[in-house]
């Protein structure tokens, strides 16, 4: 068995798998990441080496699995954030203080009226946004129709 084969083969019991419960094998992705890490900024390559050492000692997941898990976590967090920002106006944790009574009837009436006015303004802005989006969609469709008709006219002129 060659030295290289022993270093990269999990079943060979080479120096990288000794005392390892699972993954000690270097995947091509890990090798490329380590080399590029050293080329771009040496602490990145060093961090990948440290990760592989930790993986060897603990039998943890490989770099690709860890990176994919981190990517999925970030993606789910961002999609949750987008869903939250796209949600219609609703009382959020920071707005709860606006709905509690202060004990002063005049202030509470004024606050309620202002919140209703702001909600009406928000709805008016939302309607204006929808109208503009519809108008813009119609403009795009008309432009597409015009370009298509010009194309067909040129095609008929070239064939005729």
C-alpha positions in Angstrom: 0.0 0.0 0.0 1.4 3.4 -0.9 1.8 6.2 1.6 -0.7 8.3 -0.3 -3.3 5.6 -0.3 -2.9 5.1 3.4 -3.3 8.8 4.1 -6.5 9.1 2.1 -8.2 5.8 2.7 -10.5 5.4 5.8 -10.3 1.6 5.8 -6.5 1.5 5.5 -5.9 2.8 9.0 -3.5 5.5 7.8 -2.2 8.4 9.8 -5.3 10.5 9.3 -7.8 7.9 10.5 -6.0 6.5 13.5 -8.3 6.7 16.5 -11.1 8.2 14.5 -14.7 7.2 15.0 -15.8 8.5 11.7 -14.6 10.9 8.9 -11.0 11.6 8.8 -10.8 11.3 5.1 -9.9 14.4 3.1 -12.5 15.1 0.4 -11.6 16.9 -2.8 -13.7 19.9 -1.6 -11.7 20.1 1.7 -8.4 19.9 -0.1 -9.3 22.6 -2.6 -10.8 24.8 0.2 -7.6 24.4 2.3 -5.3 25.2 -0.6 -7.4 28.2 -1.7 -7.7 29.3 1.9 -3.9 29.4 2.3 -3.6 31.2 -1.0 -6.3 33.9 -0.2 -5.7 34.4 3.5 -3.6 32.0 5.4 -5.8 31.9 8.6 -8.6 30.4 6.4 -6.3 27.4 5.4 -5.2 27.1 9.0 -8.8 27.0 10.2 -9.6 24.2 7.7 -6.7 22.2 9.0 -7.9 22.8 12.6 -11.4 21.7 11.6 -10.0 18.5 10.1 -8.1 17.8 13.3 -11.2 18.4 15.3 -13.2 16.2 13.0 -10.6 13.4 13.3 -10.7 13.6 17.1 -14.5 13.8 17.5 -15.7 11.9 14.4 -17.7 15.0 13.4 -19.2 15.7 10.0 -17.1 16.7 7.1 -16.7 20.3 5.9 -19.2 20.0 3.0 -21.9 18.7 5.4 -21.2 21.5 7.9 -21.2 24.2 5.2 -24.4 22.8 3.7 -26.0 22.9 7.1 -24.9 26.4 7.8 -26.1 27.5 4.3 -29.5 25.9 5.0 -29.8 27.6 8.4 -29.0 31.0 6.9 -31.4 30.5 4.0 -34.2 29.5 6.3 -33.5 32.5 8.6 -33.5 34.8 5.6 -36.7 33.4 4.2 -38.4 33.8 7.6 -37.1 37.4 7.7 -38.5 38.1 4.2 -41.9 36.5 5.2 -42.0 38.7 8.3 -41.2 41.9 6.3 -43.8 41.1 3.6 -46.5 40.4 6.2 -49.2 43.0 6.5 -49.1 45.5 9.3 -49.6 43.6 12.5 -48.8 44.3 16.1 -45.2 43.3 16.5 -43.4 42.8 19.8 -42.0 46.4 19.7 -45.5 47.8 19.0 -47.2 46.2 22.0 -46.6 49.3 24.1 -48.8 51.3 21.7 -51.9 49.2 22.6 -51.7 49.3 26.3 -53.8 51.9 28.2 -51.9 54.6 30.0 -54.8 55.5 32.4 -55.2 59.0 30.8 -58.5 58.8 28.8 -57.7 61.8 26.6 -54.3 60.5 25.7 -55.6 57.0 25.0 -58.3 58.4 22.7 -55.8 60.5 20.8 -53.4 57.6 20.5 -56.2 55.3 19.2 -57.2 58.0 16.6 -53.6 58.4 15.5 -53.1 54.7 15.1 -56.3 54.4 13.1 -55.1 57.3 10.9 -51.7 55.7 10.4 -53.4 52.4 9.5 -55.6 54.1 6.9 -52.5 55.9 5.5 -50.7 52.5 5.3 -53.6 51.0 3.5 -53.8 54.0 1.1 -50.0 53.6 0.3 -50.4 49.9 -0.1 -53.3 50.5 -2.6 -51.2 53.1 -4.5 -48.3 50.6 -4.7 -50.6 47.9 -6.1 -52.1 50.3 -8.7 -48.6 51.4 -9.8 -47.5 47.8 -10.1 -50.5 47.0 -12.2 -49.9 50.0 -14.4 -46.2 49.1 -14.8 -47.2 45.5 -15.7 -49.6 46.9 -18.4 -46.8 49.1 -19.8 -44.5 46.2 -20.0 -47.1 44.0 -21.7 -47.8 46.8 -24.2 -44.1 47.2 -24.9 -43.7 43.4 -25.4 -46.7 43.4 -27.7 -45.3 46.3 -29.7 -41.8 44.6 -30.0 -43.4 41.3 -31.1 -45.5 43.0 -33.7 -42.4 44.8 -35.1 -40.6 41.5 -35.2 -43.4 39.8 -37.0 -43.6 42.7 -39.5 -39.8 42.5 -40.2 -40.0 38.7 -40.5 -42.9 39.0 -43.0 -40.9 41.6 -44.9 -37.8 39.4 -45.1 -39.8 36.4 -46.2 -42.0 38.2 -48.7 
